[in-house]
Amino acid sequence: MSAVIDAFERQSRACEALGSALTAALCRDLPGALQASPGPLAARVLGWPGDPSGNADSLPLRLCGALHALVLTGAAPDLARAYAAADLPQDLLIRMLRDHADTIMGWLDSPPQTNEVARSAVLIGAARHLAGLSPLPLRLLELGASAGLNLNFDRYHLGADGAGAADKDVVLTPDWQGPMPKAAITVASRRGVDLNPLDPGRDGLRLMAYCWADQQARLARLRAALDMARADPPQVDRGDAGAWLTAQLSEPARGLLTMIFHTVAAQYFPPATAAACTAALTRAGDAATPDAPIAHVAMEADGGDGAGLHLTLWDGVRRDWSLGRADFHGRWIRWQPRQL
C-alpha cells in the first residue's frame, strides 16, 4: 500500500506544479477516501499489483479520469457541483467511490491516454523553422499520435495569428519567450502511429476525462480540436512505432520534407522500440538528399525544466538544433534556436 500512497502524493505535487489545484486535491484526498470505503474498488486500488507511479501504470490519473468521466456524462451531479465550486468534501468522495464503483473499476483497466493539443505550438515553431531551411511541403509522421490531434497543428492558430479566429477554431496562446518564426507551412500529408489509436468521434469522452477538470482553457482547446478531427480524421495506424517508422522510411519521399515528430511519448517506448526508431532515422538520414530531406522533432523530458526541444535535419548533411524548452502542457515556450 505504501507505494500506492506515495504515487498519489507524487501525482498531487505534479498536478499542483502543472496548474491543477483540483486534481492535486483529489490525488491528496483519494487514498483516505478509499481507506474509509472498504470493498472491491478500494482493495483493487490500494493493493495495486503493478507499479502505480506516473512512470508506469499512472494509477492516480486512472482514478481521477474515472471521476471526471462521471462529471462529463452527467452521471454524478453532486460531484459536478463540487468540481465547479472546487470543494471536494471527503464524505462526497466516499459516496462517489461507493455508488459508482462498477463504472470506476472499468476505467482502472487501461492507462490514461491524452492528446495534449497545446504542444502543437512547439510543432508550429519547428515546422516554421524548417520552412525557412527548405521550400518543400511537409510529409508529417507522428509517433505516439493517440487520436492524431497534433497532426493537425498547421490548422491551428498560434498567438497573434488567432486574432479574429472563429469560436470553433483551435487557438494556442502559450507564454512564448523568444523570436517567433513566421515562415509559411505547407503540409502535403499527415499520418501517425499508436499502440492504441483513439477515434476522435468514438473516444472523445476518454480524452476529455483525462484532461484535468479545472483547466477550462485546456478543455476548450481539446473540444475544438476533437470537433475539427471528427470532420476530417487524421490517419493513425495501430502498431509499434519502431516497425511502423522503419516501413514509412523504407523509400525516399521525393519532393517532400519528411518531418517525424513526437511529444512526451518516447519515454514510454520499450527499449526495442526506441532502438528501432533510432536505427530507422539513422538509415533514412544517411540516405537523405536536398530533394528528399528528413527532419526529426522531439519534445521530451530530459531532466531539465519542462521538456527539451530538439531538431535534426538531414538533407545530404546532418544539422542539429536545440530549439529551447517548453512546459509539458504547452503553457510556456522558451524559444531559443541554437545550432549544435
C-alpha positions as CSV (number, residue, x, y, z in Angstrom):
1,M,0.0,0.0,0.0
2,S,2.9,2.4,0.7
3,A,3.8,2.5,-3.0
4,V,0.2,3.4,-3.9
5,I,0.0,6.2,-1.3
6,D,3.4,7.5,-2.5
7,A,2.1,7.5,-6.1
8,F,-0.9,9.6,-5.1
9,E,1.3,12.1,-3.2
10,R,3.7,12.5,-6.1
11,Q,0.9,12.9,-8.6
12,S,-0.7,15.6,-6.3
13,R,2.5,17.6,-6.3
14,A,2.9,17.2,-10.1
15,C,-0.7,18.4,-10.7
16,E,-0.1,21.4,-8.4
17,A,3.0,22.3,-10.4
18,L,1.1,22.0,-13.6
19,G,-1.7,24.3,-12.6
20,S,-4.5,21.9,-11.5
21,A,-5.3,22.6,-7.9
22,L,-8.5,20.5,-8.1
23,T,-6.7,17.3,-9.4
24,A,-3.9,17.9,-6.9
25,A,-6.5,17.9,-4.1
26,L,-8.2,14.8,-5.5
27,C,-4.9,12.9,-5.5
28,R,-4.2,14.1,-2.0
29,D,-7.6,13.1,-0.6
30,L,-8.5,9.9,-2.5
31,P,-6.3,7.5,-0.5
32,G,-8.1,8.4,2.7
33,A,-11.5,8.1,1.0
34,L,-10.6,4.7,-0.3
35,Q,-9.5,3.6,3.1
36,A,-12.8,4.8,4.5
37,S,-14.8,2.9,2.0
38,P,-13.7,-0.8,2.0
39,G,-14.8,-3.0,-0.8
40,P,-13.6,-4.4,-4.1
41,L,-12.7,-1.0,-5.5
42,A,-10.6,0.1,-2.5
43,A,-8.9,-3.3,-2.4
44,R,-8.0,-3.1,-6.1
45,V,-6.5,0.4,-5.9
46,L,-4.8,0.1,-2.5
47,G,-3.5,-3.3,-3.3
48,W,-2.4,-2.5,-6.9
49,P,-0.1,-5.3,-8.1
50,G,2.0,-3.3,-10.6
51,D,3.9,0.0,-10.4
52,P,1.3,2.6,-9.6
53,S,3.5,5.6,-10.3
54,G,3.3,8.2,-13.1
55,N,6.2,6.5,-14.8
56,A,4.3,3.2,-15.2
57,D,0.6,2.5,-14.6
58,S,-0.4,6.1,-13.6
59,L,-2.9,4.7,-11.1
60,P,-3.9,8.1,-9.6
61,L,-4.8,9.5,-13.0
62,R,-6.8,6.4,-13.9
63,L,-9.0,7.1,-10.9
64,C,-9.1,10.9,-11.5
65,G,-10.1,10.2,-15.1
66,A,-12.9,7.9,-13.9
67,L,-14.3,10.6,-11.6
68,H,-14.1,13.3,-14.3
69,A,-16.0,11.0,-16.7
70,L,-18.8,10.8,-14.2
71,V,-19.0,14.6,-14.3
72,L,-18.8,14.9,-18.1
73,T,-21.5,12.3,-18.7
74,G,-23.9,13.8,-16.1
75,A,-23.8,10.6,-14.0
76,A,-22.8,12.4,-10.8
77,P,-24.5,15.8,-10.5
78,D,-23.3,16.3,-6.9
79,L,-19.7,15.7,-7.9
80,A,-20.1,18.1,-10.8
81,R,-21.3,20.8,-8.4
82,A,-18.4,20.1,-6.1
83,Y,-16.0,20.4,-9.1
84,A,-17.5,23.7,-10.1
85,A,-17.1,25.0,-6.6
86,A,-13.6,23.5,-6.3
87,D,-14.7,22.0,-3.0
88,L,-14.4,18.2,-2.5
89,P,-15.7,17.1,0.9
90,Q,-14.4,13.7,2.0
91,D,-17.8,12.3,2.5
92,L,-18.7,13.1,-1.1
93,L,-15.7,11.3,-2.4
94,I,-16.5,8.3,-0.2
95,R,-20.1,8.3,-1.6
96,M,-18.9,8.6,-5.2
97,L,-16.5,5.7,-4.8
98,R,-19.3,3.6,-3.3
99,D,-22.1,4.5,-5.6
100,H,-20.1,4.3,-8.9
101,A,-17.7,1.5,-8.0
102,D,-18.5,-0.6,-11.1
103,T,-18.0,2.3,-13.5
104,I,-14.8,3.3,-11.9
105,M,-13.5,-0.2,-11.9
106,G,-13.8,-0.2,-15.7
107,W,-11.7,2.9,-16.0
108,L,-8.9,1.3,-14.0
109,D,-8.4,-1.4,-16.7
110,S,-6.4,0.7,-19.0
111,P,-3.8,3.5,-18.6
112,P,-4.6,7.2,-19.2
113,Q,-4.4,8.4,-22.7
114,T,-4.2,12.1,-23.6
115,N,-3.6,14.2,-26.7
116,E,-2.3,17.5,-25.4
117,V,-3.2,20.0,-28.2
118,A,-1.2,22.9,-26.7
119,R,2.0,21.0,-27.6
120,S,1.2,21.9,-31.2
121,A,2.6,25.3,-30.6
122,V,6.1,23.7,-30.5
123,L,5.3,21.8,-33.7
124,I,4.2,25.0,-35.4
125,G,7.5,26.7,-34.4
126,A,9.6,23.7,-35.5
127,A,7.8,23.4,-38.9
128,R,8.2,27.2,-39.5
129,H,11.9,26.8,-38.6
130,L,12.2,24.0,-41.2
131,A,10.3,26.1,-43.8
132,G,13.0,28.7,-43.5
133,L,15.6,26.0,-44.4
134,S,13.7,24.1,-47.2
135,P,10.8,25.2,-49.5
136,L,9.4,21.6,-49.8
137,P,6.0,20.7,-48.5
138,L,5.9,18.6,-45.3
139,R,5.1,15.0,-45.0
140,L,4.1,14.6,-41.3
141,L,4.8,11.3,-39.4
142,E,3.9,11.3,-35.7
143,L,5.0,8.6,-33.2
144,G,2.6,8.1,-30.3
145,A,-0.1,10.0,-32.0
146,S,-3.1,9.0,-29.8
147,A,-6.1,10.4,-31.7
148,G,-3.9,12.3,-34.1
149,L,-4.9,15.8,-33.0
150,N,-1.4,17.2,-33.1
151,L,-1.1,16.0,-36.8
152,N,-3.4,19.0,-37.5
153,F,-1.0,21.5,-36.0
154,D,-0.8,23.6,-39.2
155,R,-4.6,24.2,-39.0
156,Y,-4.3,25.8,-35.5
157,H,-3.7,29.4,-34.7
158,L,-0.7,30.5,-32.7
159,G,-0.6,33.6,-30.6
160,A,-1.5,36.7,-32.5
161,D,-2.4,34.5,-35.5
162,G,-5.6,33.8,-33.6
163,A,-6.9,37.3,-33.7
164,G,-10.4,37.2,-35.3
165,A,-10.5,33.3,-35.2
166,A,-13.9,31.7,-35.1
167,D,-15.2,30.1,-31.9
168,K,-14.7,26.6,-33.5
169,D,-11.0,27.3,-34.3
170,V,-8.1,26.0,-32.1
171,V,-6.2,28.9,-30.8
172,L,-2.9,28.3,-28.9
173,T,-1.7,31.1,-26.6
174,P,1.4,29.9,-24.8
175,D,3.6,32.4,-22.9
176,W,6.1,32.5,-25.8
177,Q,9.5,33.8,-24.9
178,G,11.9,34.5,-27.8
179,P,11.5,35.3,-31.5
180,M,8.5,33.6,-33.1
181,P,9.3,32.1,-36.5
182,K,7.0,33.4,-39.3
183,A,7.6,31.2,-42.4
184,A,4.5,29.7,-44.0
185,I,3.9,26.0,-43.6
186,T,2.5,23.7,-46.4
187,V,1.5,20.2,-45.4
188,A,1.2,17.6,-48.1
189,S,0.3,14.6,-46.0
190,R,-0.2,13.5,-42.4
191,R,-0.1,10.1,-40.7
192,G,0.6,8.7,-37.3
193,V,1.0,5.5,-35.3
194,D,0.0,4.5,-31.8
195,L,-0.3,1.2,-29.9
196,N,-3.9,2.2,-29.1
197,P,-5.1,4.8,-31.6
198,L,-8.2,6.7,-30.4
199,D,-11.0,7.7,-32.7
200,P,-11.9,11.5,-32.3
201,G,-15.6,10.7,-32.5
202,R,-15.9,7.4,-30.6
203,D,-13.2,8.1,-27.9
204,G,-13.7,11.9,-27.3
205,L,-15.0,11.2,-23.7
206,R,-11.9,9.3,-22.9
207,L,-9.6,12.1,-24.0
208,M,-11.8,14.7,-22.2
209,A,-11.9,12.7,-19.0
210,Y,-8.1,12.6,-18.7
211,C,-7.9,16.4,-19.3
212,W,-7.9,17.9,-15.8
213,A,-11.3,19.2,-14.8
214,D,-10.4,22.7,-13.5
215,Q,-8.3,23.6,-16.6
216,Q,-11.1,25.1,-18.7
217,A,-9.0,26.6,-21.4
218,R,-7.2,23.3,-21.9
219,L,-10.6,21.5,-22.1
220,A,-11.9,24.1,-24.6
221,R,-8.9,23.6,-26.9
222,L,-9.3,19.9,-26.8
223,R,-13.0,20.1,-27.5
224,A,-12.3,22.3,-30.6
225,A,-9.5,20.0,-31.8
226,L,-11.8,17.0,-31.5
227,D,-14.5,18.7,-33.5
228,M,-12.0,19.5,-36.2
229,A,-10.7,16.0,-36.3
230,R,-14.2,14.4,-36.4
231,A,-14.8,16.4,-39.6
232,D,-11.5,15.2,-41.2
233,P,-9.9,12.5,-39.1
234,P,-6.1,12.1,-39.4
235,Q,-4.9,8.6,-40.3
236,V,-3.4,7.0,-37.2
237,D,-2.3,3.4,-37.6
238,R,-2.3,0.8,-34.9
239,G,1.2,-0.6,-34.3
240,D,4.6,-0.4,-32.8
241,A,6.4,2.9,-33.5
242,G,9.7,1.2,-34.4
243,A,8.3,-1.2,-37.0
244,W,6.0,1.4,-38.4
245,L,8.7,4.1,-38.8
246,T,11.0,1.6,-40.4
247,A,8.3,0.9,-43.1
248,Q,7.5,4.5,-43.6
249,L,11.1,5.5,-44.2
250,S,12.0,2.5,-46.4
251,E,11.7,4.6,-49.6
252,P,12.6,8.3,-50.0
253,A,9.7,10.7,-50.4
254,R,10.9,12.8,-53.4
255,G,9.8,16.4,-53.4
256,L,8.7,16.3,-49.7
257,L,10.4,17.2,-46.4
258,T,9.5,14.3,-44.1
259,M,9.0,15.6,-40.6
260,I,9.0,12.9,-37.9
261,F,7.9,14.1,-34.5
262,H,6.8,13.0,-31.0
263,T,5.8,15.0,-27.9
264,V,6.3,13.4,-24.5
265,A,5.9,9.9,-26.0
266,A,9.5,8.5,-26.3
267,Q,9.8,7.9,-22.6
268,Y,7.1,5.3,-22.9
269,F,8.6,3.4,-25.7
270,P,10.1,0.0,-24.8
271,P,13.9,-0.2,-25.4
272,A,13.5,-2.3,-28.5
273,T,11.0,0.2,-30.0
274,A,13.3,3.1,-29.2
275,A,16.3,1.4,-30.7
276,A,14.3,0.6,-33.9
277,C,13.2,4.2,-34.2
278,T,16.8,5.4,-33.9
279,A,18.0,2.9,-36.4
280,A,15.3,3.9,-38.9
281,L,16.1,7.6,-38.5
282,T,19.8,7.0,-38.9
283,R,19.4,4.9,-42.1
284,A,16.9,7.4,-43.6
285,G,19.0,10.4,-42.6
286,D,22.2,8.9,-44.1
287,A,20.3,8.5,-47.4
288,A,18.6,11.9,-47.3
289,T,19.1,14.4,-50.1
290,P,18.1,18.0,-50.7
291,D,15.0,16.8,-52.7
292,A,14.0,14.2,-50.0
293,P,15.2,15.6,-46.7
294,I,14.4,14.1,-43.3
295,A,13.7,16.0,-40.1
296,H,13.2,14.7,-36.6
297,V,11.5,16.9,-34.0
298,A,11.4,15.8,-30.3
299,M,9.7,17.4,-27.3
300,E,10.7,15.1,-24.5
301,A,11.6,15.2,-20.8
302,D,15.4,15.3,-20.3
303,G,15.7,16.1,-16.6
304,G,15.5,19.9,-17.0
305,D,12.7,22.4,-16.5
306,G,9.8,21.2,-18.7
307,A,10.7,19.4,-21.9
308,G,13.7,19.8,-24.1
309,L,13.0,20.7,-27.8
310,H,15.4,19.2,-30.3
311,L,15.5,19.2,-34.1
312,T,17.7,17.2,-36.5
313,L,17.7,17.8,-40.3
314,W,19.3,15.5,-42.8
315,D,19.5,16.8,-46.4
316,G,22.8,15.4,-47.5
317,V,24.5,16.7,-44.4
318,R,23.3,16.4,-40.8
319,R,22.5,19.5,-38.7
320,D,21.2,19.6,-35.1
321,W,19.5,22.3,-33.1
322,S,18.3,22.8,-29.6
323,L,15.1,24.8,-30.1
324,G,14.7,25.7,-26.4
325,R,12.3,24.3,-23.8
326,A,8.6,24.1,-23.2
327,D,6.1,23.3,-20.4
328,F,4.7,19.7,-20.7
329,H,1.2,21.1,-21.2
330,G,2.3,23.9,-23.6
331,R,1.7,26.7,-21.1
332,W,5.0,28.4,-21.8
333,I,7.7,28.1,-24.5
334,R,11.2,29.4,-24.3
335,W,12.1,29.5,-28.0
336,Q,15.9,29.8,-28.3
337,P,17.0,28.0,-31.5
338,R,20.7,27.2,-31.3
339,Q,22.6,25.1,-33.8
340,L,24.7,22.5,-32.1
